[in-house]
């Protein structure tokens, strides 16, 4: 399904988790796994020992890549490569992923805390703004194979249909089981039931086994999603996002972002294309 996977390496603990997850997925479904490290070109600036800092950064990056490549070989992924990118992180990663014709980008996510959290842009958001290549975000060591059981939160709209379509293709490729999860709408409970019925019908038509969860709105939607992924022993979550910007995002919030920052299982994010 993926052909090639790009995994971002930066030496953090969550980056190590992402490396492990990328090896797990690549071993089952990828022609090649490509690791990348980004180094800010500003480090090459004249003065203040810039070239020295750049050399140190490149040496560290090369060490990170060597470790990742050794793990890939030990994990049974023979076609793995690594590259140091001299570019701004998101731009460099996206350009590299396009060059590799990657079907998935994987990265570890460091926690953001404090009152400024809504205003701090993460690499996750920056990458999603630049590409529609699906992104797999990892905060904790992966459970199992990432694809045995997948939770798919849905509502009755086109964005949700995008997530359902992608999850079904993923499940068909990995012979996974899907759990469609819907929070009861405030206006009409039948909307949730209809959305679940359509999702299950689509999965059945593709030969993918699925079950459903219609949950009462008793807590924050993101909390319900994360809780049920844990309760039902899911390996990952698949969600779609519009990537809202500015005031609408701050006012309406983002369920996807909240899930990403609280889920203990990897979250695969599918971004809707921007209108032409």
Buried (B, 14 or more C-beta within 10 A) or exposed (E): BBEBBBBBBBEBEBBBBBBBBBBBBBBBBBEBBBBBBBBBEEBBEEEEEEEEBBEEBBEBBEEBBEBBBEBBEEBEBEEBBBBBBBBBBBBBBBBBBEEBEBBBBBBBBEEEEEEEEEEEEBBBBBBBBBBEBBBBBBBBEBBEBBBBBBBBBBBBEEBBBBBBBBBBEBBBBBEBBBBBBBBBBEEEEEBBBEBBEBBBEBBEEBEBEBBBBBBEEEEBBBEBBBBBBBEEEBBBBBBBBBBBEEEEBEEEBBBBBBBBBBBEBBBBBBBBEEEE
